[in-house]
Amino acid sequence: MKYKIFLTFCIVISAVLIKAQNKIEFTEYDLDNGLHVILHQDNSTPIVAITTTYHVGSKNEFADRTGFAHFFEHLMFEGSENIGRGQIFQMIQNAGGQLNASTSFDETKYYFLLPSNQVNLGLWVESERMMHAKIDSVGVETQRKVVKEERRQSIDNRPYGTVFENVFAKSYTTHPYKWTPIGSFQYIDKATITEFRDFYKTFYVPNNAVLAIAGDFKVDEMKALVAKYFSEIPKGTKEIFRPKVTEPKQTKENRDTIYDKIQLPAFISAYHIPAQGTDDYYALNMLTSLLSDGQSSRLYKELIDNQQLAVHSSSIPLSLEDPGLFIIYTVANMGKKASELEAAVEKEIEKVQQNLIDKEEFEKLRNQTESDFVKENNTVLGVARNLANYNMFFGNTNLINTEIDRYMKVTREDIKRVANEYLTKENRTVLYYLPKSAKAKETK
């Protein structure tokens, strides 16, 4: 009995120690020019991640100039007044580093992953891009071609490539989420060099950015380096455009059929959901794990394993800065119809709406959620990205340590409730993706 008590005590103490060890310490502050800086020291490996997140995405564009945010993701690699054209990739890679960038509806994010003895290089390059990126006709014309080719490969000439573009275009009527970050050829072609420079001066300013650095350094030394490279960059003076648009509540189902260069039909449904950080956001994220996270998820087991209706099934809660979409995306097996997929998906949704998930499945879901949360912070790059995200969109950087508590507050009743509240027919857009051959048959 004493041994069992001692063993239980050791397990409890170990859990407390692990939780304490896993807490992510950070320092955050603002420079006089408005740049928000977040530093996380981790000397376990000689690597540093430098992320710069600008609070600008496709949401900040106008309907006749879509694609600007994504275009700038490319343009920012052209160089600066002190960096030769196209040299950024070469400089970082020659230093043993990695680099990349991404654009979403709400943000544009850049990162360098470097050996810690090359951190000065990364900070200098990033400050150069923020202070005086090279925006001239040669760079603009070069990137016009690059962006067009990316769109051809990833959207226009790719099977099912237009799914998300069509989903958002048909789900939103007034909000700028109705267009996706990839943008349109025609608007990028029409834009002038003056418009590109104005976009840069408006959004690529320190008071519209978060600089998050994680890895092998000393905080005091890093503060000095940040001041050296970024404090002289002037604060932006232009008004930063933030759309104040509320998408009207959807009260009637939208349906459409898209004929594409595909072999297998697909069924896609998209439901309007609240913005990220709201209480229901956490329950909806757990609901999507229940439905489609892994081979033991409900949609996978039923549609792929049991009925063999589908070759792919997933659900994605795109919770954004403003209310987003909960998307269910399924691709039919050979010989199966989109309507069969729809009926099977609806049946699985009805199960969640009508019955509480059992306690064992719920506990597994909680464990999976906790594991995923921990994995996101397993690397210095993951930590840097999450620190910036929590600060920019949630206004609380420390959520990197505490957000899991919000997930753990979700109950079985919450999951059933959000399924009933949001996954309704009047709140959704339905798309059938069918082979072009099916349209030919209909016209005969």
N, C-alpha and C positions, 0 to 999 in steps of 0.2 A: 504493500500500500504506500509506504514511504517512497519507494522507488518510482511508483507511478506519479505521485505528487511532484517529486523532484523532476521527472521527465517532462511533465506538463509545464512546470515552471520554466525549464530550459527552453521548451518550444516557444512559450510566450515571450520570454526575454529575447530569443533569437529573432522572432518576428518583429519585435519593437526595434531591435538593432538594425535589421535589414531595412525597415521602413525609414529609420533615421539616416542610414547610409545612402538610401536612394533619393533622399530629398535633394532637390537641385537648388543649390545656392546661387544667387546672382546679385549683381549690382546694377542699378539703373539710374540714369540721370539725363538731363537735357543740356546740350550746348546752348550758348547764347543765340545761335542762329536757328534754334528750334529742332535740331536733329536729336532724336531720342536714341540713347545708347544703352544697350543691355550687355553685360559681360558675365560670362560663366567660366570660372577657372576649373580646368580638369587636366591635371598633369600626369594622368595615367599613360598616355601615349603622346609622342611628339608631333601632334597634329593640331591645326587650328582651322576652324570653319568660320568664314566671314560671310554673313548674309546681309544684303541690303534690300529692304522691302519698301516699295513705293506704293502709297495708297492711291493707286490708279489702275483701273481695269476697263473692260469694255463698257461697264456701266457709266463711266465718265465721258463717253463719246456722244456725239450727236448722230441722229438717224442717217444723215447724209454724209457722214464721215466715219463709218464704222471701220474697225481694224487698226486704229491709230495706236492703241496700247500695245497690241501684239507686234505691230510694225516696229515700235520703239524697243521692244525686247531684242530684236535683231540689230537695229541701228546702233544700239549702245555698245556693240562689239566692233564697230568700225574703227574706233581709236579716239584720240583727243588732240589738242594742240601740241602735246608733248609725247604722244604715243603714235607711232606710225600706223597707217591704215592696215587693218587686219592683223596687227601684231599682238593683240591681247591674248588670243588663244596660244600663240607660240610662246609668249613670255611666261604664262602660267604653267603650261605643260613642260617647258624646259626647266622650270623650277621644281618639277616633280609634283605639280598640283593638278587638280581637276576644277572644272568650271561649267556652269550651265545657268539657265534662266527659264522662267515660266511666266505665263500670263493667264489670269483668270478673269472672271467677271468683276472682281473687286480689288485686285492687287497685281503688281508685277514684281517678281522676286528674282534676285541674282545671288549666286553664291560662288565662293572660292573655297576649295579644300586644299590646304597647303601644309608642307612640313613647317613646324613652328619657327624654324630659323629663316623662313621666307615670308613671315607675316608682314614685314614692312612693304614688300612688293605688292601684296594683296591690298593693303590699305591705300597705298599710293595709287594703284590702278583704279580702285573704286572711287577715290576722291577726285581723280582726274575726270572720270565719267560724270560725276555729279557736278563738277565745277565748270568744265568746258569740253563736253563731248564734241566730236567732229560731226557736224550736221551740214553737209554740203551736197551739191548736186550729184557728185560722183557716188558718194555713199548712199544717198537716197535712191538713185537709179539702180545701184547694185542690189540693195535690199528689196526693192520692188520685185525684181526678178526672183530673189530667194523666197520671198513670202508667197508669190504666185505659185512657184514650184511646190512649196510645202502644202499649199492648199490643194493643188492637183493630186499630190500623192496621198495626203491624209484624209481628204474629204471627197473631192469630185470623182477620183478614179479608184476609190476604195469601196469594196462591198460594204453596205450599211454605213458608209462614211458620213452620210448626211442625216443620220438618225437624230443626233442631239441638236443639230441646227434646226431641223424640222420640229422637234419636240418643243424647243423654246419659242420658235416663231409662232407656233399654233397655241401654246399655253398662255402667252402673255399678249395683251392687247395694247397696253400703254407704257408699261415699265420697260426701261432699256435692257432688261434681261431678254427681251424678245430677239436680240441678235447675240451671237456668240463671239468669243474673243478672236477667232480666226479672221473675221471681217470679210469684206467684199473687194474683189478686183477693182470694180469701177470707181469706188470711193478713194482707194489708195492712188489710183491713176490720176484722178482729178486733183488731188491735193497738191498744193504748191510748197516750195521750200520755206516760204514764210509761215505757212500753217504748221509745218513740222517744228520749226524753231520756236514758235509760240507755244506749242504743246510742251516742248521741253522746258521752257522757262516757267511754265505754269505748274507742271507736275513733278519735274525732276529737280526738286529743291529740298534742302535739308529739313525744312519744317513740314514736309510731306513724306518723311521717310523714317524708318526704324533701322538702325544699324545694330545687329545682334552678332556677337562674337563669342565662340565657345571653344575651349581647348587648352593647349599647353602654353600658359603665360602667367605672369603675375599681374594682378588687377591694377596695382598702382602704375606699373610700367606700361600696361595697355592704355590706361587713361591718358598718360603722357603722349603715347603714339597717336591716339585718336585726336587729341587736341592739336598735335602737330599737323596731321593730314586733313582734318575736317573743320577746324575752328575758323579758318579764314574764308571758308565758302560763304558767300553772302546769302542771307535769308531771302526766300522768294517774296516778291511783292504783288504778284498777280492774284486775283481771287481764284481759289481752287474750286472748280465746278463740282458740286455734289447734287445729283438729281434728287429732287424732293417729289417723287412720284409714288403714289399708292395704287397698286394694281387692284382694280375692282374685284370684288368677290365673284368667283365663278359660280353660276347657279344652274348651268346646263352642260351636259357632256358634249365635248368636241370630238368628232371622229373624221378620219381621213384615210385614204389609201395612197401609198406611194409605190410606184413601179420602178424598180431599180435593177441594176445589172447583178443580180444575185441568183442563186440556185434554190435556196431554202427560204420559205416564208418566215416572217418575224412578227411578233406581237409586242407592242410597246405601249405602256400606260404611264401617265405622269399626273401626279396629284399635287396640288398646292399645299405647302407646309410652312410653318413659321420660320423666322430667321434663326440663325445660329445663336446659341447661348440662352434661348428661352427654355422653360421647363420641359415643354413638349419635344423640343429638339433632342433631348437625351433619350426620352422614351422611343422616339422614332428611329434613332440610331440603333437602339437595341432591337427594335422590331425588324430592321433590315438585316441584322445579324441572324435573327431567328429564321427569317425567310430564305436567306441566300448566302450566308457566310460559310463556305466549305461544303464538303460532300455529305455532311450530316445535317445540313439545313433542310428546311421543309420543302422548298421549291425544288432543290436538287434531288432529294429522295423521291418525291412524287412524280415530277415531270420527266426527269432523266432516268432514274433507276427503276421505279415501279411501272410507270406507264410508257416509258421510252417515247414520249411525245417530243422531247426537245434535246438538242445537242448543247444548248447553252441557256442558262437562266441566272439572272442576277437582279438585285434591287439596289438602288443607289440613292441615299438621301442627300441630295445636293442642297445642304443648308448653307445659305449665303448671308451676306451682310444684311440684305433685305430678304423678305420671304422667298423661298426657293421651291424646289420640286423634289418629290419622292418618285423616282423612276423605276419601273419594272421592265426589264428588257429580256425577251426570250426569243430564241431561234429554233424553228421547228426541225424535227428529225425528217429524214427522207420519207415522202409520202404523206406527211401530216399537214394539217391546215392551221392557219393563224387563228381561226375561230375555235379550234380544239384547244390551242394554247390558252386563249382567253378564258374559256370555260374552266380549264384546270386551275389557272391562276386565281380566278374569282372564287373557286371552291376553297382554296387554301386561305385566302383572305377571310372568307366567311368563317372558317374554323377559328381564326384568331378573334374575330369580332364576336362570336357567339360563346366561346369557352375560354376560361382562364387556362394559360399554359400550365402544365403540371409542375410541381415543385422541383422535381429532379431536373427537368429541362430548363427551368428558370435558373437554377443554381449553376448549371453548365453555362448558360448564357452570361451570367454575372462573371463567372471565372474567365470566360473567353474575352469579355469586355475589359476586365482588369489586365489580362495578359496583353491584349492589343495596346492598351494605354501605356504599359511599361515598355513594350517593344519600340514604340515611337520615340522614346528617349534613350535608346541604347547606344546612339552615336552622337558625337559632338555636332554633326550637321543636323541631326534630328532635333537636338536640344535647341540649337540656334534658331532653326525655323519655327519651332513651337513657341519659344520665348517671344519672337516677333509677332506671331499670329495672335497670341493671347493678349498682347499689349495693344495691337492695332485694332482688333475687332471685338475684343471683349472688355478692354479697358482694365484688365487685371492680369498682370504678368504672372502672378503667383498661382494662377490656375494650372500652370505646368505641374504643380505639386498637389493641388486640391480638386481639380475638375473631376477626378475619379469618384470623389464623394458624391457629386451630383448624379453620376451614373448609378452609384450604389443606392441612391434614394428612390430610384425608379422601382415601382412595384409591378406585380403581375396585373393588377387592376389598371395601372397606368398604360401598360402595353395594349390591353384590350380596349381601353378608352380611346387612345389615339388612333387605333385601327378603325374604330367606328366613327370617329370625328373627321378624319382626313381621307381615308381610303374609300370614298364614296363615288358613285358614278357621276353625280352632278358636279363633283369637284375635279374631274379628270379629263385629260385629253388622251384619246386612243388612236394609235397609228397601226395600220397593217402595212408591212413591207412585203411586197409580192414581186416575183420575177416578172420581167417585162413580157415574157412569153404568155403569162396569164392575161395580160391586157390584150394581147393580140387575139387570144381565144375569145375574149369577151366581145370583141368588135366584129367577129365573123358571123 
